[in-house]
Amino acid sequence: MRITLAGYLILMSLTGCNIKDQPRDSREITFDFTDGTQGWTGMFSDYPQGEEDFYELEFKWSGLPEPLDTNQMAVKLSGNNHSDDLFSYMFTRVRQLIPNTTYQVTFEIALASNVATNSVGIGGSPDLALGAGGLAYQPGDTVDDAGWHRPKFNVALQSGQSNDVMQVLGTLGVTDTTTVYTLTDRDNILEPIDLTTNEYGDLYLLIGFDSGFEGKTSVYFKTVTIKLKYWN
């Protein structure tokens, strides 16, 4: 095929634009939980030390609840919010990213919830904000002078706000008439969150909810797909 000089310059210009528009690093990770928790760890904060049983704290590999197909596996995250402030979350470590680098991160989550939208409950609505994000260090708790577990990072989910750690992806509510467990999806595809790796190229990615509702909340995460892109 014969290409004129003008055509060659146009082709090179278009090729350069295509290369420039591509991220320098791009990763996609999908967790389907068919064979376990697949590297996720459950954590709970804002409850008194030693009261794990009373708060019914639970993170486990489980079949979906009825009336869904109980043969399909998921990760269950559950707690009974006696403190009016229980923060329930899970995290996983992603390695071998570029060190000290800010990635744009999106989450696509399929979950089962039995919560109705715009519902009312004691202490607050059970229609809790669902958040996702990450840290450059391993998340965990400290115990304050009153003997309460507190998160090592700032959480704003109970007020329905996003911050630089976790972004609100929506709520746990499915429809105004939901009474049984139903599959639904949440994502932040249109608004990725910026997360910066540590000096080793690690990110600890988080998914969770912070409850003002004084009752039990149990959510089943069926699949989680995470996409990380570095553009600069």
Secondary structure, 3 states (H helix, E strand, C coil): CCCCHHHHHHHHHHHHHHHHCCCCEEEEEEECCCCCCCCCEEEEECEECCCCCCCCCEEEEEECCCCCCCCCEEEEEEEECCCCCCEEEEEEEECCCCCCCEEEEEEEEEEEECECCCCCCCCCCCCCEEEEEEECCCCCEEECCCCEEEECCCCCHHHCCCCCCEEEEEECECCCCCCCCEEEEEECCCCCEEEECCCCCCEEEEEEEECCCCCEEEEEEEEEEEEEEECC
